[in-house]
Amino acid sequence: MANKPFNAFKLAQDQFDAVAEQLGLDQATKDFLRNPDREYHFNIPVRMDDGIVKIFRGFRVQHNDARGPCKGGIRFHPHETIDTVRALAMWMTWKCSVVDIPLGGGKGGVICDPHNLSMREQEGICRGWVRQIAQNIGPIQDVPAPDVMTSGQHMVWMMDEYEKIHGAKFPGFITGKPVNMGGSLGRTEATGYGVIYTLREALREMGTDIKFTKASFQGFGKVSQHAVKLYREYGGTPVCVSCWNQEEQKSYSFLKKDGIDIDKLLSITDRFGGINKKQAESIGYEILPGDAWIEQDVDVLVPAALENQVTEETAPKIHKNVKIMVEGANGPTTIEADKVIKERGIFVIPDFLANAGGVMCSYFEQVQCNMNYFWPKDEVLGKLDAKMTDAYLKVSALARKRKLYMRDAAYMIAIQRVAEACKMRGWV
């Protein structure tokens, strides 16, 4: 069983099924919500720099739009699968719902590796992706955003293509854009900051001062970088981060027991979040195997990379002093690992609550674009903090009241809201 291939969509469905049962949802609502409303598979032909035409496979999944237009990122990844996109679209539905913003869940992807593509070739993929689905997405239908290995530049190319096709300006069509092209101030930090806002509230409820805590982070991409930064600003001590080494095709953990200097570490990090091993060693980092981040003697674990990282095999390695796990990544913890974590009494802030800061700020960007009026950064981050804190406190209160695991409490709130919207519309 340990070698059975991981299927993110099966995990998402299993998580849903367990909570749907607890909520007592009728069969039609269960059947309706455990599968996407719509999904699109398409070819993207791109003329490469060497003159050869290469065909890339693209996807867009719209899981549910009962509460508003679909919302969700587009990831470029060589191992992208339709099941991963389905799972992420489903999680986006619950994510938007649990933080109570009027959007549904969508997700997109392209099977490609940006490491091996020129910017011109990546632009071709972006424009080709939009051309294939231009009639089925838009500011009042489905709003894309960046995800793994996509950036603000990719979003601008997509917006430009969409506007060419429709013959008008639609800045609210896509989010995660650069600030000078209709992006929101605070968007870059939003997901990582949201993770730490929820951690701050959890520690406050536990009566623990964040200044006396240590944390280990998996990943060193956009989410982890900003989470480490804010955690450090609050007085916490980040001691370990891990990242993928593209040259060696394996991951490493970087340990500094007296605390990570985020600015120094960023100065030796590439745009994909890869840390230079030799330079890290020269400034006092201990280089450990990729999964060593989970074994560290810390109070807080923050998986902030890809799905399926905290498993039946790795969960028992969690140090006995760990009190909280905050899921910065989507779907990092398997159902089998959840059982181990529950037994250990580790407090989990689930992914679709903890990392909802990104979609929250994307929503703010969409609102600002649609009304053509933009807020200062302090206002954006203030609104983000208020909404994330409110969502966390509602989930935490339900978990305490009904003696529930936090993941189950978050799912109950999210699924109930979506189920009610579907019923009110007369869909089920």
C-alpha positions in Angstrom: 0.0 0.0 0.0 2.9 2.4 0.8 3.9 2.4 -2.9 0.4 3.1 -4.2 0.6 6.2 -6.5 -0.7 9.4 -4.8 -3.9 10.8 -6.3 -4.7 14.3 -5.1 -8.3 14.2 -6.4 -9.0 10.9 -4.5 -7.7 12.6 -1.3 -10.0 15.7 -2.0 -13.0 13.4 -2.5 -12.3 11.3 0.6 -12.0 14.4 2.7 -15.3 15.7 1.3 -17.1 12.3 1.7 -16.1 12.1 5.4 -17.5 15.6 6.2 -20.6 15.2 3.9 -21.5 12.2 6.0 -21.1 14.1 9.3 -23.2 17.0 7.8 -25.9 14.6 6.7 -26.0 15.9 3.2 -28.5 14.3 0.8 -27.2 12.0 -1.9 -27.8 14.5 -4.8 -25.8 17.3 -3.1 -23.0 14.8 -2.3 -22.9 13.6 -5.9 -23.0 17.2 -7.2 -20.2 18.5 -5.0 -17.7 15.6 -5.1 -17.1 16.1 -8.9 -16.3 19.3 -10.9 -19.1 21.1 -12.7 -17.0 21.4 -15.9 -13.6 20.6 -17.1 -11.6 21.5 -20.3 -8.7 19.6 -21.8 -6.9 21.0 -24.8 -3.8 21.1 -27.0 -1.6 24.2 -27.1 0.7 24.3 -30.2 3.8 26.4 -29.8 6.5 27.2 -32.3 9.7 26.7 -30.3 12.9 28.8 -30.7 14.4 26.1 -32.9 11.4 26.4 -35.4 9.8 23.0 -34.4 6.2 23.1 -33.3 5.6 21.4 -30.0 2.2 20.5 -28.5 1.6 21.1 -24.8 -1.4 19.8 -22.9 -3.5 22.3 -21.0 -6.4 22.0 -18.5 -9.0 24.2 -16.8 -11.4 22.7 -14.2 -14.4 24.7 -12.8 -15.5 22.8 -9.7 -18.4 24.9 -8.4 -19.6 28.5 -9.0 -22.8 28.6 -6.8 -21.3 31.4 -4.6 -19.7 33.4 -7.5 -17.3 33.2 -10.4 -14.7 30.4 -10.3 -11.3 31.5 -9.1 -8.0 29.7 -9.2 -4.4 29.6 -10.3 -2.7 28.1 -13.4 0.4 26.0 -12.7 3.1 25.0 -15.2 4.6 21.7 -14.1 6.2 18.8 -16.0 4.2 16.3 -13.8 0.8 18.1 -14.0 -2.2 15.8 -14.2 -5.9 16.4 -14.6 -6.5 14.7 -11.2 -4.2 17.3 -9.5 -6.1 20.1 -11.2 -9.5 18.6 -10.2 -8.3 18.4 -6.6 -7.0 21.9 -6.5 -10.2 23.3 -8.1 -12.3 21.5 -5.4 -10.0 22.8 -2.6 -10.4 26.3 -4.1 -14.2 26.0 -3.7 -13.8 25.2 0.0 -11.1 27.9 0.4 -13.2 30.7 -1.0 -16.1 29.5 1.1 -14.3 29.1 4.4 -13.0 32.7 4.3 -16.4 33.8 3.0 -15.6 35.5 -0.3 -18.2 35.4 -3.1 -16.2 33.1 -5.5 -16.1 29.4 -6.4 -13.3 27.0 -7.2 -11.3 26.7 -10.4 -7.8 25.6 -11.4 -5.7 25.4 -14.5 -2.5 23.8 -15.6 -0.1 23.0 -18.4 2.2 20.0 -18.6 5.5 21.8 -19.2 8.8 22.7 -17.4 9.6 26.4 -17.5 13.2 25.6 -16.4 13.7 24.3 -20.0 11.7 27.0 -21.9 12.7 30.5 -23.0 10.4 33.4 -22.1 9.2 33.6 -25.7 8.2 29.9 -25.6 6.4 30.5 -22.2 4.6 33.4 -23.7 3.4 31.2 -26.5 2.0 28.7 -24.0 0.2 31.5 -22.1 -1.4 33.0 -25.2 -2.3 29.5 -26.5 -3.9 28.5 -23.2 -6.2 31.6 -23.3 -7.1 31.1 -27.0 -8.3 27.6 -26.3 -10.7 28.7 -23.5 -11.4 32.4 -24.0 -15.2 31.9 -24.2 -15.3 30.0 -20.9 -13.4 32.2 -18.6 -13.6 35.9 -17.7 -14.2 38.5 -14.9 -17.7 37.3 -14.3 -17.2 33.6 -15.2 -13.8 32.3 -14.1 -10.8 34.4 -13.0 -7.3 32.8 -13.3 -4.2 33.6 -11.2 -0.6 32.5 -10.9 0.4 29.2 -9.2 3.4 26.9 -9.2 6.0 28.2 -11.7 3.8 31.0 -13.1 4.3 34.7 -12.4 2.8 38.2 -12.9 4.4 38.3 -16.4 2.5 35.2 -17.4 -0.7 36.8 -16.2 -0.1 39.9 -18.3 0.4 37.9 -21.4 -2.8 36.0 -20.7 -4.7 39.2 -20.0 -3.4 40.8 -23.3 -4.5 37.8 -25.3 -7.9 37.7 -23.7 -8.4 41.5 -24.4 -7.3 41.0 -28.0 -9.9 38.3 -28.5 -12.7 40.2 -26.8 -11.8 43.7 -28.1 -11.9 45.6 -24.8 -10.0 46.1 -21.6 -10.7 43.5 -18.8 -8.2 44.0 -16.0 -10.4 42.0 -13.7 -10.1 39.0 -15.9 -7.0 37.7 -14.2 -5.2 38.4 -10.9 -1.6 38.2 -9.6 -0.6 40.9 -12.2 2.3 43.3 -11.6 1.2 46.4 -9.7 1.7 48.7 -12.6 -0.6 46.5 -14.7 -3.6 46.4 -12.4 -2.2 44.2 -9.7 -2.8 44.8 -6.0 -0.3 46.0 -3.5 0.3 43.3 -0.9 -0.6 40.4 -3.3 3.0 39.1 -3.3 3.1 38.7 0.5 -0.6 37.6 0.9 -0.4 33.8 1.1 2.7 33.7 3.3 1.4 36.4 5.5 -2.0 34.7 5.8 -0.3 31.5 7.0 1.4 33.5 9.8 -1.8 35.5 10.7 -3.6 32.2 11.4 -0.5 30.8 13.3 -0.5 34.0 15.5 -4.1 33.5 16.4 -3.6 29.8 17.2 -0.6 30.6 19.5 -2.7 33.3 21.2 -5.5 30.9 21.9 -2.9 28.5 23.4 -1.5 31.2 25.5 2.0 30.9 23.8 4.1 33.9 22.9 5.2 33.6 19.3 8.6 35.1 20.4 9.4 31.9 22.3 8.7 29.6 19.4 10.8 28.0 16.7 9.6 26.8 13.2 10.7 24.7 10.3 9.4 25.4 6.8 9.2 23.1 3.8 9.8 24.9 0.6 11.3 28.3 -0.1 9.1 29.6 -2.9 6.9 32.7 -2.7 4.7 31.4 0.2 7.5 30.2 2.4 9.7 33.2 1.8 7.0 35.7 3.0 5.9 33.4 5.8 9.4 33.2 7.2 9.8 36.9 6.9 6.6 37.8 8.8 7.2 35.0 11.4 10.7 36.5 12.0 9.2 40.1 12.3 6.8 38.8 14.9 9.8 37.6 16.9 9.6 33.8 16.1 12.8 31.9 15.2 12.7 30.1 11.8 15.5 27.5 12.0 15.0 25.3 8.8 13.8 25.6 5.3 13.9 23.0 2.5 14.0 23.5 -1.3 14.4 21.7 -4.6 17.8 21.6 -6.2 17.2 21.7 -10.0 20.7 20.6 -11.0 20.7 17.5 -8.8 16.9 16.9 -9.2 16.5 16.4 -5.4 15.7 18.4 -2.4 17.7 19.6 0.6 17.0 21.1 4.0 19.0 24.1 5.3 19.3 24.3 9.1 20.5 27.2 11.1 19.8 26.6 14.8 20.3 30.2 15.9 17.7 31.4 13.3 17.5 32.1 9.6 18.5 35.6 8.2 15.8 35.8 5.5 17.5 38.6 3.6 20.9 36.8 3.4 19.2 33.6 2.4 17.2 35.4 -0.3 20.4 36.8 -1.7 21.6 33.3 -2.6 18.2 32.0 -3.9 17.1 31.8 -7.5 13.7 32.8 -8.9 12.3 29.3 -8.4 13.2 29.3 -4.7 16.3 27.2 -5.1 19.1 27.9 -2.6 22.7 27.8 -3.6 24.2 25.0 -1.4 27.8 26.1 -1.4 27.0 29.7 -0.5 24.6 28.5 2.2 27.3 26.4 3.8 29.7 29.3 3.7 27.3 31.4 5.8 26.8 28.8 8.4 24.0 26.5 7.2 23.9 22.8 7.8 22.9 21.0 4.6 20.6 18.0 5.4 18.4 15.6 3.3 15.3 17.0 1.8 12.8 15.5 4.3 14.9 16.6 7.4 12.7 19.7 7.8 10.0 17.5 9.3 12.3 16.0 12.0 13.5 19.3 13.6 13.0 20.1 17.3 10.6 23.0 16.8 7.2 24.2 18.0 5.8 24.8 14.5 5.9 22.9 11.2 4.9 24.8 8.0 4.7 22.5 4.9 4.6 25.2 2.2 5.7 23.3 -1.0 3.7 20.7 -2.9 0.9 18.2 -2.1 1.5 14.7 -0.5 4.5 15.7 1.7 3.3 14.7 5.2 2.5 11.0 4.7 2.1 7.8 6.7 5.9 7.3 6.3 7.0 10.9 7.2 4.4 11.8 9.9 5.9 9.5 12.6 9.2 11.4 12.2 7.7 14.7 13.5 9.6 15.7 16.6 7.8 15.2 20.0 8.0 19.0 20.7 5.9 20.1 17.7 2.6 21.7 18.8 1.2 23.1 15.6 1.3 22.4 11.9 0.2 25.2 9.6 -0.4 24.0 6.0 1.0 26.6 3.6 0.8 24.2 0.7 -2.3 22.7 -0.9 -3.0 19.1 0.2 0.3 18.4 1.9 -1.1 15.9 4.4 -2.6 12.5 3.5 -5.5 11.0 5.3 -3.2 8.3 6.8 -0.9 11.0 8.1 -3.8 12.9 9.6 -4.6 9.9 11.8 -1.0 10.0 13.2 -1.2 13.7 13.8 -4.5 13.5 15.6 -3.2 10.7 17.8 -0.2 12.9 18.6 -2.4 15.8 19.6 -0.7 18.2 17.1 -2.9 21.2 16.3 -3.4 21.5 12.5 -4.4 24.7 10.7 -5.7 23.1 7.4 -4.4 24.2 4.0 -7.6 25.7 2.6 -7.9 28.0 5.7 -4.2 28.7 6.3 -3.2 29.5 2.7 -6.3 31.4 1.8 -4.5 34.7 2.0 -3.6 34.4 -1.7 -7.1 34.0 -3.0 -8.3 36.6 -0.5 -5.9 39.2 -2.0 -6.7 38.0 -5.5 -10.3 38.8 -4.6 -9.2 42.3 -3.4 -7.3 42.7 -6.7 -10.4 41.7 -8.7 -12.6 44.2 -6.8 -10.0 47.0 -7.3 -9.7 46.3 -11.0 -13.5 46.1 -11.5 -14.1 49.5 -9.8 -10.8 51.0 -11.2 -9.7 52.3 -7.8 -6.8 50.9 -5.9 -6.0 50.8 -2.2 -2.7 51.5 -0.4 -0.7 48.5 0.8 -1.5 49.0 4.5 -5.2 48.9 3.7 -4.9 45.7 1.7 -2.9 43.9 4.4 -5.2 45.3 7.1 -8.3 43.9 5.3 -6.4 40.6 4.7 -5.5 40.3 8.4 -9.1 41.1 9.5 -10.7 38.5 7.1 -8.1 35.7 7.8 -8.4 36.3 11.6 -12.2 36.2 11.4 -12.2 33.0 9.4 -9.7 31.3 11.7 -11.7 32.2 14.8 -15.0 30.9 13.4 -13.3 27.5 12.5 -11.5 27.3 15.9 -14.8 28.1 17.8 -16.7 25.3 15.9 -13.8 22.9 16.5 -13.8 23.6 20.3 -17.6 23.6 20.6 -18.0 20.2 18.8 -14.6 18.8 19.8 -13.6 18.4 16.2 -10.3 18.2 14.4 -9.6 21.6 12.8 -9.7 20.2 9.3 -13.1 18.7 9.8 -14.4 22.0 11.4 -13.1 24.0 8.4 -14.7 21.6 5.9 -18.0 21.7 7.8 -18.2 25.5 7.5 -17.1 25.6 3.9 -19.2 22.7 2.6 -22.3 23.8 4.4 -22.1 27.3 2.8 -21.6 25.9 -0.7 -24.4 23.2 -0.2 -26.8 25.9 0.9 -26.0 28.1 -2.1 -26.6 25.1 -4.5 -29.9 24.4 -2.7 -31.1 28.1 -2.9 -30.3 28.2 -6.6 -32.5 25.0 -7.0 -29.6 23.0 -8.4 -30.1 20.1 -6.0 
